[in-house]
Amino acid sequence: MVESDSIDLARAIQNGRTSVPDREHPFPDFLVSVRAMWPRKTAAHLGAAAGVTERAAKFWLSGDRDPSPEAFRVVFNKIATRRK
C-alpha cells in the first residue's frame, strides 16, 4: 500500500465511510442510476426489484459480475415511469 492510499483509507475510516475501489465499474451509468434511485439499502432494493438475492445485487454493484438483462430492464422501467 502506498502512502497516499494509507492516508485516504485513514480519512475514510475517520469519516465513517468505506473507501472506493480503484478499479472502474463496467457499467458506471447503471451504478449511478441505481444508487440515485435507492440511496439506502441499494442492493436490497435492486435485488427485490430484479427478483434476485441481495447478494447477487451486491455482485452487480461491486462490478464483480455483469448485471442481468432483468436488472437493466428494472432500472430502465423505473426511469421511464418517473419521466411521465
C-alpha positions in Angstrom: 0.0 0.0 0.0 1.4 3.4 -0.9 1.4 6.2 1.5 -1.4 8.2 -0.3 -3.6 5.1 -0.1 -3.0 4.8 3.6 -3.9 8.5 4.1 -7.1 8.0 2.0 -8.0 4.9 4.0 -7.4 6.7 7.3 -9.6 9.6 6.2 -12.4 7.2 5.1 -12.2 5.4 8.4 -12.2 8.6 10.3 -15.3 9.8 8.4 -17.0 6.5 9.0 -17.1 5.7 5.3 -15.7 2.9 3.3 -13.1 3.6 0.7 -13.9 3.4 -3.0 -12.0 0.8 -5.0 -9.6 2.0 -7.6 -10.9 -0.1 -10.5 -13.7 1.2 -12.8 -17.2 -0.3 -12.8 -18.1 -2.0 -16.1 -21.4 -0.2 -16.2 -20.9 3.2 -14.4 -24.2 4.7 -15.6 -26.1 1.7 -14.3 -24.4 2.1 -10.9 -25.1 5.8 -10.7 -28.7 5.3 -11.7 -29.4 2.6 -9.2 -27.7 4.5 -6.3 -29.7 7.6 -7.2 -33.0 5.6 -7.1 -32.2 3.8 -3.9 -29.6 5.7 -1.9 -30.1 3.5 1.2 -30.0 -0.3 1.1 -29.3 -0.2 -2.6 -28.5 -3.9 -3.1 -31.7 -4.9 -1.2 -33.9 -2.8 -3.3 -32.3 -3.7 -6.6 -32.4 -7.4 -5.7 -36.1 -7.3 -4.8 -36.9 -5.4 -8.0 -35.0 -7.7 -10.2 -36.1 -10.9 -8.4 -32.7 -12.0 -7.2 -30.9 -12.2 -3.8 -29.3 -9.2 -2.2 -26.0 -11.0 -2.5 -26.4 -11.2 -6.3 -27.2 -7.4 -6.4 -24.1 -6.7 -4.4 -22.0 -8.5 -7.0 -23.6 -6.3 -9.7 -23.0 -3.1 -7.7 -19.4 -4.0 -7.0 -18.6 -4.7 -10.6 -17.6 -8.3 -10.0 -20.4 -9.6 -12.2 -22.4 -8.0 -15.0 -26.0 -7.1 -14.2 -28.6 -9.4 -15.7 -30.9 -8.1 -18.5 -33.7 -8.1 -16.0 -31.7 -5.7 -13.8 -31.3 -3.3 -16.7 -35.0 -3.6 -17.5 -36.0 -2.8 -14.0 -33.8 0.3 -13.9 -35.0 1.5 -17.3 -38.7 1.0 -16.4 -38.2 2.9 -13.2 -36.6 5.8 -15.0 -39.2 5.7 -17.7 -42.1 5.8 -15.3 -40.6 8.8 -13.4 -40.5 10.8 -16.6 -44.2 10.6 -17.2 
